[in-house]
Amino acid sequence: MKLNGPNGPGLQYVIKALPVASSSPGFADPMVSSAAFLASGALAAGDAPRFKLSVKNAGVAVPQAALVGQKLMIEVSALSAS
């Protein structure tokens, strides 16, 4: 995912992701976590950072194709380190 918000040097990011209730019986015990922070170019140049999420169901990684139709609520906060 690409962040469309504040970016630049000196910022720290807090990512919160929650699965929204699913009616799919195969997605009964979901867990979402941050897998990686991927800076896209020089943050000093104002390029937006990206991040990667990991989605598991009952402790097993969910293939990307199985996420079609699933909903996540994602909040990203940018905090000044100074």
C-alpha positions as protocol buffer text, in pm:
chain_id: "A"
residue {
  index: 1
  type: MET
  ca { x: 0 y: 0 z: 0 }
}
residue {
  index: 2
  type: LYS
  ca { x: 119 y: 352 z: -70 }
}
residue {
  index: 3
  type: LEU
  ca { x: 71 y: 627 z: 185 }
}
residue {
  index: 4
  type: ASN
  ca { x: -99 y: 938 z: 49 }
}
residue {
  index: 5
  type: GLY
  ca { x: -29 y: 1176 z: 334 }
}
residue {
  index: 6
  type: PRO
  ca { x: 252 y: 1345 z: 521 }
}
residue {
  index: 7
  type: ASN
  ca { x: 597 y: 1221 z: 430 }
}
residue {
  index: 8
  type: GLY
  ca { x: 956 y: 1333 z: 457 }
}
residue {
  index: 9
  type: PRO
  ca { x: 1257 y: 1297 z: 682 }
}
residue {
  index: 10
  type: GLY
  ca { x: 1199 y: 1290 z: 1057 }
}
residue {
  index: 11
  type: LEU
  ca { x: 859 y: 1118 z: 1048 }
}
residue {
  index: 12
  type: GLN
  ca { x: 772 y: 790 z: 1214 }
}
residue {
  index: 13
  type: TYR
  ca { x: 470 y: 589 z: 1104 }
}
residue {
  index: 14
  type: VAL
  ca { x: 220 y: 389 z: 1310 }
}
residue {
  index: 15
  type: ILE
  ca { x: 11 y: 145 z: 1107 }
}
residue {
  index: 16
  type: LYS
  ca { x: -310 y: -8 z: 1243 }
}
residue {
  index: 17
  type: ALA
  ca { x: -501 y: -265 z: 1041 }
}
residue {
  index: 18
  type: LEU
  ca { x: -813 y: -449 z: 1147 }
}
residue {
  index: 19
  type: PRO
  ca { x: -1013 y: -704 z: 950 }
}
residue {
  index: 20
  type: VAL
  ca { x: -1378 y: -608 z: 913 }
}
residue {
  index: 21
  type: ALA
  ca { x: -1627 y: -883 z: 999 }
}
residue {
  index: 22
  type: SER
  ca { x: -1650 y: -1136 z: 718 }
}
residue {
  index: 23
  type: SER
  ca { x: -1940 y: -1362 z: 630 }
}
residue {
  index: 24
  type: SER
  ca { x: -1698 y: -1604 z: 463 }
}
residue {
  index: 25
  type: PRO
  ca { x: -1666 y: -1922 z: 674 }
}
residue {
  index: 26
  type: GLY
  ca { x: -1312 y: -1973 z: 539 }
}
residue {
  index: 27
  type: PHE
  ca { x: -1198 y: -1645 z: 694 }
}
residue {
  index: 28
  type: ALA
  ca { x: -1308 y: -1703 z: 1053 }
}
residue {
  index: 29
  type: ASP
  ca { x: -987 y: -1624 z: 1251 }
}
residue {
  index: 30
  type: PRO
  ca { x: -804 y: -1344 z: 1064 }
}
residue {
  index: 31
  type: MET
  ca { x: -495 y: -1159 z: 1186 }
}
residue {
  index: 32
  type: VAL
  ca { x: -334 y: -860 z: 1011 }
}
residue {
  index: 33
  type: SER
  ca { x: 16 y: -735 z: 1088 }
}
residue {
  index: 34
  type: SER
  ca { x: 277 y: -506 z: 940 }
}
residue {
  index: 35
  type: ALA
  ca { x: 524 y: -708 z: 732 }
}
residue {
  index: 36
  type: ALA
  ca { x: 756 y: -439 z: 596 }
}
residue {
  index: 37
  type: PHE
  ca { x: 812 y: -68 z: 549 }
}
residue {
  index: 38
  type: LEU
  ca { x: 918 y: 5 z: 191 }
}
residue {
  index: 39
  type: ALA
  ca { x: 1056 y: 351 z: 126 }
}
residue {
  index: 40
  type: SER
  ca { x: 996 y: 436 z: -240 }
}
residue {
  index: 41
  type: GLY
  ca { x: 1291 y: 652 z: -331 }
}
residue {
  index: 42
  type: ALA
  ca { x: 1442 y: 923 z: -119 }
}
residue {
  index: 43
  type: LEU
  ca { x: 1202 y: 1037 z: 153 }
}
residue {
  index: 44
  type: ALA
  ca { x: 1391 y: 1365 z: 159 }
}
residue {
  index: 45
  type: ALA
  ca { x: 1269 y: 1421 z: -198 }
}
residue {
  index: 46
  type: GLY
  ca { x: 908 y: 1386 z: -79 }
}
residue {
  index: 47
  type: ASP
  ca { x: 841 y: 1040 z: -224 }
}
residue {
  index: 48
  type: ALA
  ca { x: 556 y: 865 z: -45 }
}
residue {
  index: 49
  type: PRO
  ca { x: 654 y: 561 z: 163 }
}
residue {
  index: 50
  type: ARG
  ca { x: 483 y: 226 z: 113 }
}
residue {
  index: 51
  type: PHE
  ca { x: 414 y: -56 z: 354 }
}
residue {
  index: 52
  type: LYS
  ca { x: 330 y: -424 z: 321 }
}
residue {
  index: 53
  type: LEU
  ca { x: 73 y: -606 z: 535 }
}
residue {
  index: 54
  type: SER
  ca { x: 64 y: -974 z: 625 }
}
residue {
  index: 55
  type: VAL
  ca { x: -279 y: -1140 z: 650 }
}
residue {
  index: 56
  type: LYS
  ca { x: -317 y: -1476 z: 820 }
}
residue {
  index: 57
  type: ASN
  ca { x: -619 y: -1692 z: 896 }
}
residue {
  index: 58
  type: ALA
  ca { x: -585 y: -1936 z: 1187 }
}
residue {
  index: 59
  type: GLY
  ca { x: -208 y: -1876 z: 1176 }
}
residue {
  index: 60
  type: VAL
  ca { x: -169 y: -1961 z: 805 }
}
residue {
  index: 61
  type: ALA
  ca { x: -76 y: -1699 z: 543 }
}
residue {
  index: 62
  type: VAL
  ca { x: -372 y: -1608 z: 321 }
}
residue {
  index: 63
  type: PRO
  ca { x: -294 y: -1605 z: -54 }
}
residue {
  index: 64
  type: GLN
  ca { x: -356 y: -1269 z: -222 }
}
residue {
  index: 65
  type: ALA
  ca { x: -632 y: -1416 z: -442 }
}
residue {
  index: 66
  type: ALA
  ca { x: -825 y: -1525 z: -130 }
}
residue {
  index: 67
  type: LEU
  ca { x: -837 y: -1163 z: -9 }
}
residue {
  index: 68
  type: VAL
  ca { x: -1069 y: -1056 z: -291 }
}
residue {
  index: 69
  type: GLY
  ca { x: -1387 y: -933 z: -127 }
}
residue {
  index: 70
  type: GLN
  ca { x: -1237 y: -916 z: 222 }
}
residue {
  index: 71
  type: LYS
  ca { x: -1235 y: -577 z: 393 }
}
residue {
  index: 72
  type: LEU
  ca { x: -967 y: -419 z: 611 }
}
residue {
  index: 73
  type: MET
  ca { x: -983 y: -96 z: 805 }
}
residue {
  index: 74
  type: ILE
  ca { x: -639 y: 66 z: 783 }
}
residue {
  index: 75
  type: GLU
  ca { x: -518 y: 372 z: 973 }
}
residue {
  index: 76
  type: VAL
  ca { x: -175 y: 527 z: 922 }
}
residue {
  index: 77
  type: SER
  ca { x: -45 y: 799 z: 1153 }
}
residue {
  index: 78
  type: ALA
  ca { x: 265 y: 1006 z: 1075 }
}
residue {
  index: 79
  type: LEU
  ca { x: 438 y: 1139 z: 1385 }
}
residue {
  index: 80
  type: SER
  ca { x: 720 y: 1390 z: 1401 }
}
residue {
  index: 81
  type: ALA
  ca { x: 1031 y: 1238 z: 1562 }
}
residue {
  index: 82
  type: SER
  ca { x: 1141 y: 1576 z: 1701 }
}
